[in-house]
Amino acid sequence: MLNLRAAGNWLLAVSCVFLLVACDDKQTATSKPAGKPLEILSVAGIGPINAQTPFNLHELTTAFQGFNVDQRLNYSEGEKYPVIRVSKDLKPLLTINPDVKHEKIYSVMVHDNRIGNGLGHSIGVKFVDIYAYGQTEACAAGAEELSGKVLCYAPQTGNILYLFGGAWNGPSGSVPPKDVLADWQLEAIIWKPLAK
């Protein structure tokens, strides 16, 4: 059973990491790609990335041969930290975030439908097409640059989050009611290694 307090803390932490890393990416695919996905996301990982994959540019470049893999510096409150981005044909597919020591992967953001989702949901689908009535997973409102967005656990997972965006005039920092969320679209998918 999902501990809602822990879920809320994890959602907030991932929200903070996401907003520090990927909010400048306005490029998202909104339809399923024609053909076979380049890699597949599952609870266990994304393509060659799993819970044992180190946050290391050389290792990730070797794992993603045929892709553009580069390391960038991002800034948060004056502090810099590295992220590794995986792209194909100049289009960002993944942003890989390190843990505090920059040794392990803390989370991975999927930006494009060329990364297939083993759960069957594509970027661009509506909230109502993912969650059955009354069966929504734990959700939290985004903060700061993600204000107005909502992060929800993917159905029956404890380590995959869906980022939804849409229009709502309600109070900042609140999750909209389900009838409003129904038409919001999936904008990105966030994977985090399962805790051991």
Order of alpha helices (4+ residues) and beta strands (2+ residues): alpha-beta-beta-beta-alpha-beta-beta-beta-beta-beta-beta-beta-beta-alpha-beta
